[in-house]
């Protein structure tokens, strides 16, 4: 019985560590890709400026750089909330179950 509980606890901890690791990988990829794009956005726009005569298209490129960054950041933030908030919800559920189990009606 105790061995089964230890295995179950170990599996839960393993899943939690995997979720946290996946979040940190997601955050790392976001920073690795977006930092150079944002740092060199003027150079990127300058590159396109020499080939595109339409000013609206250049504005579209500028807006796209920032919108993509913002949307991806929102995705990373939601991922982080899911990873770290789930633990709080799990703890609350476990506490409620323990409370009902210990209640004497």
N, C-alpha and C positions, 0 to 999 in steps of 0.2 A: 504494500500500500504506500509506504513512504517512498519507495523507489519510483513508483508511478508519479507521485506528486513532484518529486525532484525532476523527473524527465519532463513533465508538463511545464514546470517552472523554467527549466532550461530552454525548452522549445519557445516559450513566450519571450524570454530574454533574447534568444537568438533572432527571432523575428523583429523584435524592437531594434536591435543593433543593426540589422539589415536595412530597416526603414531609415534609420538615422544616417547610415553610410550612403544610402541612395540619395538622400537629401543633400549631403555634403558634396557628393559627386555632381549633382545637378547645379548646385551653387558654384562649384569650381568651374564647370563648363561655361556657365553664364559669365563669370568674371573673365575667363580666358578669351572668350569670343567677343564679348561686348566692350571690354576695356580698350582694345586696339581700335575697334570700330568707332567708339566715341572719341578717343584721343586723336585719331586721324580723320575724323569726319570732314574737316575742312579740306584736307588733301583729296579725299574721295570725291567731294563735291567739285573741287577744282579740276579733277581728272575728267569728270563728266561735263563740266562747263566748257571745255575745249571742243567737245564733240556735239554738244546739244545747243541749239540756238534758242529754243523755246524756254523762256524763264519759268513758265508754269511747271515744266517737267523738272527743272532744278529744285523748285520748291517742293515738288512731290518727293524727290529723293531725300531732301532734308527732313521732311515730315515723316517719311517712312523710316528713316534711321531712328528717330526719337520714338515713334509709335511702336516699332518692333522692340526697342529696348524697354519701354514702359510695359508692354504686354507680357514680355518674357519675365520682367521683374515681378509683375503681379502673379504670374504662374509660379515663380520660385517662392514668393511669399505665401501663397496658398498651400504649396507643397510643405513649407516649413510649419505653417499652422496645423496642417493635418498631422504631420509627424509628431509635433510636440504637444498638441492639444489632445490627441487620442489618448495619450498616457493619463491625462487628467480625467478624461471621461471614463477610462478603464478603472482608475482608482475609485472614482465615485461609485461606479457600478459594483465593484467588489465590496466597498464599504456598505452599500445598501443591502447587498445580499447577506453580508455578515450580520448586519443589524437585524434583518428579518429572521435569520437563522437563530440568533441569540434571544430574540423576543419570546417571552413566555405568555401565550394567550390563554 
